Structure formats: C-alpha cells, structure tokens
Amino acid sequence: MINEHCSQSTSLRVLLVGDARMAFPVAKALNQAGHWVFAGVSTSSNYLEWSRHVAASFRHSPLEPGTDEALPVILDWLDRTPVDVIQPVSEAGSRFITRHRAAFEARARLIMPEAETVETCMNKTRMFELCETLGVALAPHRRVRDMTGLHAAAAAIGYPLIVKPAVVDAELFERKALIIADAGQLAVAMPSWPEIHPELIVQKYVAGPRHSVIFSADQGRLLGAVEIKAARTHEYDGTGYTTYGVTVEPTHLVREGVEKLVAHLAYSSTGCAQFIVCPTSGEVTFMEINPRVSLGRISECAGLPHSVWGLKLATNQAITAPADPWAVYRRGVRYVWTKGDLTLLGKQVKRGQVRPGEALRRLTQIGVDAAQCVHAIFDPLDPLPALGAYSNILIKRWRRRPEYRPDWTPVSRVPTPEPVRSDPDWTHSSARG
C-alpha cells in the first residue's frame, strides 16, 4: 500500500460539489491528509454535512435533474469563502461543473481532466470509435437515430442486445440502459423514439458482471489502478450502481484497454473505466469512461490513494508512483452499499417478484455482507451521515430547504483565511481583485 497521507507541506481548502456516496471517502482522505474540506449540499444529500471530515457546508438547490438553479449560490459562496480546489463528486456535479467550467476555473483549480478529455469521455460514440482505432475490446454495435435504424440494427446484431444513450451518465426511460431479449420485448420497451436522445447505441449484449477500474493518471501515464467486479447492483438486471463489489486480479483485456485509452487521451486526474466481462466465455467489451471519482471507498481501502493523488495532480505536486500501477492494491477487498440492496429487495417484494423464502435468504446475505464489508457511507468513526441516511424517512421533513440569500454568511468550524497556493504562478480571482 502507498501512504500519501500527511505528506502535504501546506493545507489546502477544497470544495466538494455534488450529493453522492462518492463524496465520503474523498472528504475523509483529504481531511486526514491535513486539508480543509467544505461541501455544498442539497435536500437530496446523503448527509455529507454531518461528517466529521467536513469543516463547513452550505445549502443550495439540487443539481439534479440538470438545472442551474444552484449556480448563483455556489458562486456567491466561493466569492465570499475562497478555496484552492474544487472537486465534483457525483454525476450531476461533474455535468454541472462542466457546463460552467470557466466560472469555476476563474475561482479555483479543478480536480477533473482537461475540458477536451471530459468532452471525449462523455461521448460514447467517440469513445467506441476510439476503441476500434486502438484495438480495445468492444462488442459489435451500431449507432441509430430513429426507430427504423433501431430495428435494422437489432436485426443485424441479433438478440439479446442492449440499447443505451450515446452520452455518458444519461438515462433511457429512467434506466442506464435497456437489456432486450427479443423483438417482442423491444416493442414493449421502446414503442416510440425518445425525443430527448438524438442518437442511441445498439450493441450485442455480453452477459456478465461490470468490471470498474478506478485509476489515477498523469498526462497519459497510469499511476495506479484498481479493478472492481460488481457482483450486485441496485437494478435487478445488473445495470445501475454497484451494491456489492470486490477487488480482483486485473483482467488482461481490461488492463490493456485502460492503458491504451489513458495514454491516447493523455488523461490527467482520476477516473473510472468500465467493462463487461463474461465469466464463462471470457468475452470482454468496453462500456465507458466516467471522468470523475467513483467507487472511492473500496479503492481507498484497497490501497489506491486516488483522492490525494487527484488533489496533487490538480495542484502540480509531485507523486511517487510504483513502476507497476496495477501492483499497489489489495485483492479481495469487498464493498457494500447496504441501502441500495435493501431498496431493491423492498421494491421486488412489493411487486411480488421475489418469493418469501428467497427474500429471507437475500436479506440474510445482505446482513452478513453489512457486517463483513467496507461500506459506501457507514464509518464507525464517522457514523452520523449513515444514521441520517437510514433515518431519512423520519427526519426529512425537518431538513432545512435550500434558499438563495445574497447576504448569507458562512458558519464554519475553521477561520476563512486567504487560500494557500500550491505554486507561485497560480492566479486566483480574489488575488487579482
């Protein structure tokens, strides 16, 4: 394991943007490394503001479903409380920062890849073309723009197949993707074209778990990577967010694909590359690269200090990385998002999709995993956020609604000094003012 904690010579002020489970390991790692962590939170927050690793927080409107109502509040807070670095910690946060990148870059460094890299990664069509050029494992696919093209692609590729948006993190009928078994199911699942999508991707369905590679890279040089197999997700068909995962030995085609893509993109920052690996045939297919932090809890516990590395990359600090970026992490580290497991089981029981005996068996397994695995949110030394998340149904009515107040003054456990610069050439809006 590489220990980057407490190696910083200066304490930086970091703002986390986005309400997501990914925020908790980032806040913990950066706070333990000696930095001040601040958070913008909304009523959909997983109680990040209750974490002992967050020095102060402020409220804003939810970033979902992609609105910009929170922008004036966040910018006003930044102007009143300067920070050194800003990091998006959710899908919505990443999209939000990307839409207003210039405004945020004028106020602080960003822990995310360059704008061109983000744009490429967010476009699945371009990434699929890149995979074909570089020889990265990819199942047969077609791009379609209407129902005629959809049915033609289905006939050419054959069933089962998967239909998904051409944009990373977008949804199709409130799902990440649609797994289609036959023509009858296609007619039911997609009776008409979803006007919100100018283009969709139809691809051969490869049966198997999703393998996510959490990585850090500097100008295309891979610094460290962790491969995680998702054994369960919060959707019954394997799509959706990981609820149970385990770190595994690198899969050859996955490792090769990540290295080729990271090098070609000259990727700098942290990220998450996703593949599907069939456990019987060994077939592998690329899914996407999310240019943001993801599955941070398990990767941090497995030995990849990607939160600290992301901060160092953003502030031009040196990183001592191993010769083999795949050799640093522990195999067999298990991760669980218990609330996601329980939510899915509850929905299936309510709909009559699970028999009582099977429900009891799964509930028992969820309990065993909860006692033995690394948790998405729960930390015995920082328990309040998890208590809030599980008791939300009882206390959410008392949660203060966000409101924009131009005269708002932050209440913090720490003073508000001028930000500490990580290099003498970094200009900041407040310094220029």
C-alpha positions in Angstrom: 0.0 0.0 0.0 1.2 3.5 -0.7 0.8 6.0 2.1 0.4 9.6 0.8 -1.4 10.8 4.0 0.1 13.7 5.9 2.7 14.2 3.2 1.5 17.7 2.2 3.5 20.7 3.2 0.5 23.0 3.0 -3.1 22.7 4.0 -5.5 23.4 1.1 -9.1 24.4 1.1 -11.3 22.0 -1.0 -14.9 22.4 -2.0 -16.8 19.2 -2.9 -19.7 19.7 -5.3 -22.4 17.1 -5.6 -24.6 14.9 -3.4 -23.3 11.4 -3.7 -21.8 8.4 -1.8 -18.5 9.1 -3.7 -18.1 12.3 -1.6 -17.5 10.5 1.7 -14.1 8.7 1.0 -12.9 11.9 -0.7 -13.7 14.1 2.3 -12.1 11.6 4.7 -8.9 11.1 2.7 -8.4 14.8 2.1 -9.2 15.7 5.7 -6.8 13.1 7.0 -4.1 14.4 4.7 -4.4 17.7 6.5 -6.7 19.7 4.2 -9.9 21.7 5.0 -12.9 20.1 3.3 -16.1 22.1 2.5 -19.3 20.9 0.9 -22.2 22.3 -1.0 -25.3 20.1 -0.1 -28.9 20.0 -1.0 -32.0 18.3 0.4 -31.0 15.2 -1.6 -27.7 15.0 0.2 -26.6 11.8 1.9 -25.9 13.9 5.0 -22.4 14.7 4.0 -22.8 17.9 6.0 -22.9 15.7 9.2 -19.5 14.2 8.5 -16.7 15.0 11.0 -14.4 15.3 8.0 -16.3 18.3 6.6 -15.2 21.7 8.2 -18.3 23.6 6.9 -21.1 23.3 4.5 -23.8 25.4 2.8 -27.1 24.6 1.1 -28.2 25.0 -2.5 -30.8 23.7 -4.8 -30.4 20.1 -6.0 -28.1 19.7 -9.0 -30.4 17.1 -10.4 -32.2 17.0 -12.9 -29.5 19.1 -14.6 -30.8 22.6 -13.7 -28.6 25.5 -12.9 -30.5 26.9 -10.0 -27.7 26.3 -7.6 -25.1 28.2 -9.7 -25.5 31.7 -8.1 -25.5 30.3 -4.6 -22.3 28.3 -5.2 -20.5 31.1 -6.9 -21.6 33.6 -4.2 -20.2 31.2 -1.6 -16.9 30.9 -3.4 -16.6 34.6 -3.7 -17.2 35.0 0.0 -15.2 32.0 1.0 -12.3 31.4 -1.4 -11.0 27.9 -1.8 -7.9 26.4 -3.5 -9.5 23.4 -5.3 -13.0 22.3 -6.4 -13.9 18.7 -7.0 -17.2 17.3 -8.4 -18.2 14.1 -6.5 -21.3 13.0 -8.4 -22.6 12.6 -12.0 -24.7 15.7 -11.6 -21.8 17.6 -10.0 -19.5 16.7 -12.9 -22.0 17.8 -15.5 -22.7 21.0 -13.6 -19.0 21.9 -13.3 -18.5 21.1 -17.0 -21.3 23.4 -18.1 -19.9 26.3 -16.1 -16.2 25.3 -16.2 -14.9 28.8 -17.0 -16.7 30.3 -14.0 -15.2 27.7 -11.6 -11.7 27.8 -13.1 -11.6 31.5 -12.5 -12.1 30.8 -8.8 -10.0 27.7 -8.1 -8.2 24.6 -9.6 -10.5 21.7 -10.6 -9.9 18.1 -9.7 -11.0 16.7 -13.1 -9.5 16.1 -16.5 -9.0 18.8 -19.1 -12.1 20.0 -20.9 -11.3 18.2 -24.2 -10.7 14.9 -22.4 -14.0 15.3 -20.5 -15.9 16.0 -23.7 -14.4 13.0 -25.4 -15.1 10.6 -22.5 -18.7 11.8 -22.2 -19.4 11.0 -25.8 -19.8 7.2 -26.1 -19.9 7.3 -29.9 -16.5 8.9 -30.0 -15.1 6.5 -27.3 -16.4 3.5 -29.3 -14.7 4.8 -32.4 -11.5 5.3 -30.4 -11.7 1.7 -29.1 -12.0 0.4 -32.6 -9.0 2.5 -33.7 -6.8 1.4 -30.7 -8.0 -2.2 -30.7 -9.7 -2.1 -27.3 -12.2 -5.0 -26.7 -15.6 -3.9 -27.9 -18.8 -5.9 -28.8 -20.4 -5.2 -32.2 -22.6 -2.1 -32.2 -24.4 0.4 -34.3 -25.4 4.0 -33.9 -29.1 4.7 -34.6 -31.1 7.9 -34.9 -34.7 6.7 -35.4 -37.0 3.7 -35.0 -36.2 2.4 -38.5 -32.5 2.4 -37.7 -33.2 0.8 -34.3 -35.0 -2.2 -35.8 -32.4 -2.5 -38.6 -29.6 -2.6 -36.0 -31.4 -5.2 -33.9 -31.9 -7.4 -36.9 -28.2 -7.1 -37.9 -26.7 -7.6 -34.4 -29.2 -10.1 -33.2 -30.7 -10.8 -29.7 -30.0 -10.4 -26.9 -28.9 -6.8 -27.2 -28.5 -3.7 -25.2 -29.8 -0.2 -26.0 -28.2 2.8 -24.3 -27.7 6.5 -24.6 -24.8 7.9 -26.7 -23.9 10.2 -23.8 -22.3 9.0 -20.5 -24.4 9.3 -17.4 -27.6 9.9 -19.4 -30.7 7.8 -18.9 -33.1 6.0 -21.2 -36.6 5.7 -19.8 -35.1 6.2 -16.3 -32.6 3.4 -16.8 -28.9 3.4 -17.5 -29.6 1.0 -20.4 -32.2 -1.4 -21.7 -31.4 -5.1 -22.0 -33.6 -6.6 -24.7 -34.1 -10.3 -25.0 -36.2 -10.4 -28.3 -38.2 -8.4 -30.7 -41.3 -8.6 -28.6 -39.5 -7.1 -25.6 -38.0 -4.4 -27.8 -41.5 -3.3 -29.0 -42.7 -3.1 -25.4 -39.6 -1.3 -24.0 -39.4 1.2 -26.9 -42.7 1.7 -28.6 -41.5 5.1 -29.9 -38.3 7.1 -30.2 -37.3 9.0 -27.0 -37.1 12.6 -28.3 -34.6 13.6 -25.7 -32.0 11.4 -27.4 -30.8 12.4 -30.9 -28.8 9.2 -31.0 -28.7 5.8 -29.3 -26.3 2.9 -29.4 -27.5 -0.7 -30.1 -24.9 -3.3 -29.1 -24.6 -7.0 -28.7 -25.3 -8.0 -25.1 -22.4 -9.6 -23.3 -23.7 -11.4 -20.2 -21.5 -10.9 -17.1 -20.7 -8.5 -14.3 -19.4 -5.0 -14.8 -15.7 -4.5 -14.0 -14.8 -1.0 -13.0 -11.2 0.3 -13.0 -10.6 3.2 -10.7 -7.5 4.9 -11.8 -5.2 8.0 -11.5 -3.1 9.2 -14.4 -0.7 12.0 -15.2 -0.5 13.1 -18.9 -1.4 9.6 -20.1 0.9 7.8 -17.6 -1.1 5.5 -15.4 -0.1 6.0 -11.8 -2.3 3.4 -10.1 -5.4 1.3 -10.8 -7.9 -0.9 -9.0 -10.2 -3.4 -10.8 -13.5 -4.0 -9.0 -16.1 -6.6 -10.1 -19.7 -5.6 -9.4 -21.4 -8.8 -8.1 -24.7 -6.9 -7.4 -26.3 -3.6 -8.4 -29.3 -1.6 -7.4 -31.2 -2.8 -10.5 -32.5 -6.3 -10.9 -30.8 -6.8 -14.4 -27.3 -5.8 -13.4 -27.4 -2.3 -14.7 -27.3 0.6 -12.2 -25.0 1.4 -9.3 -22.8 -1.2 -7.5 -24.3 -2.5 -4.3 -21.7 -5.3 -3.7 -18.3 -5.4 -5.3 -14.9 -7.0 -4.8 -11.4 -6.1 -5.9 -10.0 -8.7 -8.3 -6.9 -9.5 -10.3 -6.6 -7.3 -13.4 -8.3 -8.9 -16.4 -5.8 -8.9 -19.3 -8.1 -7.3 -21.9 -9.4 -4.8 -19.3 -5.9 -3.8 -18.3 -4.8 -3.5 -21.9 -7.8 -1.4 -22.8 -7.4 1.1 -19.9 -3.7 1.6 -20.6 -4.4 2.3 -24.3 -7.2 4.7 -23.7 -5.5 6.6 -20.9 -2.3 7.0 -23.0 -4.2 8.1 -26.1 -6.3 10.7 -24.2 -3.2 12.0 -22.3 -5.5 11.6 -19.3 -4.6 13.6 -16.2 -6.7 13.2 -13.0 -8.8 10.4 -11.5 -11.4 8.4 -13.4 -13.4 5.2 -13.8 -13.3 2.9 -16.8 -16.0 0.3 -17.1 -16.0 -3.0 -19.0 -18.3 -6.1 -19.0 -16.5 -9.4 -18.6 -18.3 -12.7 -19.3 -17.3 -15.3 -16.7 -17.9 -18.3 -19.0 -16.6 -17.2 -22.4 -14.1 -14.7 -21.3 -15.5 -12.1 -23.7 -14.8 -8.5 -22.8 -16.4 -5.3 -24.0 -15.7 -1.7 -23.2 -18.6 0.3 -21.7 -17.4 3.8 -20.9 -15.0 6.1 -19.0 -16.5 8.3 -16.3 -14.1 11.3 -16.0 -14.9 11.7 -12.3 -14.4 10.0 -8.9 -16.3 6.7 -8.4 -16.3 3.8 -6.0 -13.9 5.7 -3.9 -14.4 3.8 -0.6 -13.3 0.4 -2.0 -10.4 1.8 -4.0 -9.1 3.8 -1.0 -9.4 0.8 1.3 -7.7 -1.4 -1.3 -4.6 0.9 -1.2 -5.1 3.4 -4.0 -4.9 7.0 -2.5 -6.7 8.4 -5.5 -8.3 11.3 -3.6 -4.9 12.7 -2.5 -3.4 12.0 -5.9 -6.3 13.8 -7.6 -5.5 16.9 -5.4 -1.8 16.7 -6.2 -2.4 16.4 -9.9 -4.7 19.4 -9.8 -2.1 21.5 -7.9 1.0 20.3 -9.8 2.5 18.4 -6.8 4.9 15.5 -7.4 3.6 12.0 -6.9 5.7 9.0 -6.2 4.1 6.1 -8.1 5.1 2.5 -8.4 6.6 1.0 -11.5 3.6 -1.3 -12.0 0.4 0.7 -11.4 -1.6 -2.5 -11.0 0.5 -3.9 -8.2 -0.4 -1.5 -5.5 -3.9 -2.6 -4.5 -5.1 -5.4 -2.3 -7.2 -8.1 -4.0 -10.3 -9.5 -2.3 -11.4 -6.2 -0.6 -15.2 -6.2 -0.5 -17.6 -3.3 -0.7 -21.3 -3.0 0.0 -24.0 -0.3 -0.4 -26.5 -1.9 2.0 -29.2 0.7 1.5 -29.1 0.1 -2.3 -29.5 -3.7 -1.6 -32.4 -3.2 0.8 -34.2 -0.7 -1.5 -34.1 -3.1 -4.5 -35.2 -6.1 -2.3 -38.1 -4.0 -0.9 -39.3 -3.0 -4.4 -39.2 -6.6 -5.6 -41.1 -7.9 -2.6 -43.7 -5.1 -3.0 -44.2 -6.1 -6.7 -44.4 -9.8 -5.9 -41.2 -10.5 -7.9 -39.5 -12.4 -5.0 -40.9 -15.3 -3.0 -40.7 -15.1 0.8 -38.0 -17.8 1.1 -35.8 -16.1 -1.5 -36.4 -12.7 0.1 -35.3 -14.1 3.5 -32.2 -15.7 2.0 -31.2 -12.4 0.3 -31.9 -10.4 3.5 -29.7 -12.7 5.5 -26.9 -12.3 2.9 -27.3 -8.5 3.0 -26.9 -8.6 6.7 -23.8 -10.8 6.5 -22.2 -8.6 3.9 -23.1 -5.5 6.0 -21.1 -7.0 8.9 -18.1 -8.0 6.9 -17.6 -5.5 4.1 -16.4 -1.9 3.5 -19.4 0.4 3.5 -20.3 3.0 1.0 -21.2 5.6 3.7 -21.0 4.0 7.2 -17.8 4.6 9.1 -17.7 3.6 12.8 -15.5 6.7 13.4 -17.9 8.9 11.5 -21.3 7.4 12.0 -23.7 10.4 11.7 -24.0 10.5 7.9 -25.1 6.9 7.8 -27.5 7.4 10.7 -29.0 10.3 8.8 -29.3 8.3 5.5 -31.1 5.4 7.2 -33.4 7.6 9.3 -34.2 10.0 6.5 -37.8 8.8 6.2 -38.3 10.0 9.7 -36.4 13.3 9.7 -36.5 14.6 6.2 -39.5 16.8 6.9 -37.3 18.8 9.3 -34.4 19.2 6.8 -34.0 22.9 6.0 -34.9 23.7 2.4 -32.2 25.5 0.4 -32.7 29.1 -0.4 -30.6 31.7 -2.1 -29.6 34.5 0.3 -27.2 37.1 -1.1 -26.4 38.3 2.4 -25.6 34.8 3.7 -22.5 34.5 5.9 -20.9 31.0 6.3 -20.9 29.4 9.7 -17.7 27.4 9.9 -15.6 25.4 12.4 -12.5 27.0 10.8 -11.3 30.5 10.0 -11.6 31.9 6.5 -8.0 32.9 5.5 -6.7 33.7 2.1 -6.3 30.4 0.2 -2.8 28.8 0.3 -1.3 28.4 -3.1 0.4 25.2 -4.2 2.6 27.1 -6.7 3.7 30.7 -7.1 2.3 31.1 -10.6 -1.3 30.3 -9.8 -3.5 33.4 -10.1 -6.8 33.4 -8.3 -9.8 35.7 -8.8 -9.7 37.0 -5.2 -5.9 37.7 -5.5 -6.5 39.5 -8.8 -9.3 41.6 -7.2 
